[in-house]
Amino acid sequence: MAVGDDGQDRAQDAGAGGSVTAALPDSVPKPARYCGRMSISFDVSGFQADATDSWIDPETGDRAVVRYFPLAPDLPAPLEDLDTLRRRLCEIHASSGSLIEAFVIGVDGQPALLRVEKMPRHNQPSGLLFAASIVIPKDRCSIALMMFCEETGTTGIREAMTMARLGFENFSTPHPYAPNVAGKLPYNRSDGMEWDSAFPDHPLTRLRQRIARIAPTIRLDPEFAALPPFSG
């Protein structure tokens, strides 16, 4: 599966097998080794391993998944061209839901793409799945750490309360990355990180908090880190 595939497929694929090392205690970063050489490790405190490359928080159901892609990345633009990358990602994710945000970040000294998206829950009448991926692309392959947080129980509270505060006419706005793109799900101001503090238990808030905590702990195999960079 290529890096650019939609998040719904990635979520359904989260339990697929891989060739990573045996499970370690929750307090120890997990090394994920693919093809006998490429690896990534990160802090999995609070998670339990439920597959060779997948971890789950038993309290929330939040999931972390690692994938190694042995192909040239199919990102739609170089990381250096962030405006084009954001616009094209909006277009790509419009068919499955909506891109929320995308940034270029540093991961263990390497440039990486962090994107956050939302989509309807698979085969469920209501609720959303929020997904984040940190993709470290190289010229011939890539590694991705993906996280999934589902909206369960009573859904739509964040949107309803934000709309009540902002007013209906100010709630849904054109996407700042691609104003002319209309996604399967609308871009709502309630998705903004400025609302996270008002909804600390919402899955989008949890997703951002997990990424903020885990990203600085990521360590890459030196052989992978030394590969030539992705140039688009």
Secondary structure, DSSP 8 states (H G I E B T S, - for coil): --TTS-HHHHHHTTT----------TTS---EEETTTEEEE---TT-EEEETTEEE-TTT--EEEEEEE-S----SS-TT-HHHHHHHHHHHHTTTSEEEEEEEEEETTEEEEEEEEEEE-TT-SS-EEEEEEEEEEBSS-EEEEEEEEE--SS--HHHHHHHHHH-HHHHB---SS-TT---SS--BGGGSGGGGGG-TTSHHHHHHHHHHHHGGG-EE-HHHHTS-B---
